Amino acid sequence: MKYFQQIKPISYLKAHAAEIVRNLSEQGEPLVITQNGEAKVVMQDIASYEQMQETMAMLKILALGNKQIEAGEVQPAGKVIQALKAKTSL
């Protein structure tokens, strides 16, 4: 994805809001909005945003799992399953 093709000044956003929203929905690529020549915000369609949030959540879970492994806070799955079976048979 080449962001340089998707950069527009804020004045363009003000004048073409409906077109921008339509294009974001159809293309699924983010749009960078500039103000005074500096990138200020990124706009994207809701489907892409939700997918990004789900990906971020998964990455956080993986990072937490890696920290737990490094800290030795894990047990083999078989051992956990045996312990659960022992609790449920009581």
C-alpha positions in Angstrom: 0.0 0.0 0.0 1.4 3.3 -1.0 0.3 6.1 1.3 1.7 8.9 -0.8 -1.1 8.3 -3.3 -3.7 8.7 -0.5 -2.7 12.1 0.9 -5.0 15.0 0.7 -5.1 18.4 2.4 -7.9 19.2 4.9 -9.4 21.7 2.3 -10.0 18.7 0.0 -11.7 16.8 2.8 -14.0 19.8 3.4 -15.0 20.1 -0.2 -15.3 16.4 -1.0 -16.4 14.6 2.2 -19.1 12.5 0.6 -16.8 11.3 -2.2 -14.1 10.5 0.3 -16.4 8.4 2.4 -17.6 6.6 -0.7 -14.0 5.9 -1.9 -12.9 4.7 1.6 -15.8 2.2 1.7 -15.0 0.9 -1.8 -11.3 0.8 -1.8 -10.5 -0.1 1.8 -7.3 2.0 1.8 -6.7 4.7 4.4 -6.5 8.3 3.6 -4.0 10.7 5.2 -5.2 14.2 5.8 -2.7 17.0 6.1 -3.0 20.4 7.7 -0.4 23.1 6.9 1.6 20.5 5.0 1.9 18.1 7.9 0.1 14.8 8.2 -2.5 15.1 11.0 -5.0 12.3 10.8 -5.7 9.0 9.0 -9.2 8.1 7.8 -10.3 4.6 7.0 -13.4 2.6 6.5 -15.1 0.8 9.4 -14.4 -2.7 8.1 -10.6 -2.0 7.9 -10.7 -0.3 11.3 -12.4 -3.3 12.9 -10.0 -5.7 11.3 -7.1 -3.7 12.6 -8.5 -3.6 16.1 -9.0 -7.4 16.1 -5.4 -7.8 14.8 -4.1 -5.6 17.6 -6.0 -7.5 20.2 -4.6 -10.8 18.9 -1.0 -9.4 19.0 -1.5 -8.2 22.6 -2.7 -11.7 23.6 0.4 -13.3 21.8 2.7 -10.8 23.6 1.1 -11.6 26.9 1.5 -15.3 26.2 5.2 -14.8 25.3 5.8 -12.9 28.6 4.2 -15.7 30.6 6.3 -18.3 28.8 9.5 -16.3 29.5 8.5 -15.9 33.2 7.8 -19.7 33.5 4.1 -19.1 34.3 2.9 -21.9 32.0 2.2 -25.6 32.3 2.0 -28.4 29.8 -1.6 -28.7 28.4 -1.8 -32.4 29.4 -1.1 -31.5 33.0 -3.8 -28.8 33.0 -6.3 -31.1 31.4 -5.6 -33.8 34.0 -6.0 -31.3 36.8 -9.4 -30.1 35.3 -10.6 -33.7 35.0 -9.7 -34.4 38.6 -11.7 -31.4 39.8 -14.8 -32.3 37.8 -14.8 -35.9 38.9 -15.2 -34.9 42.6 
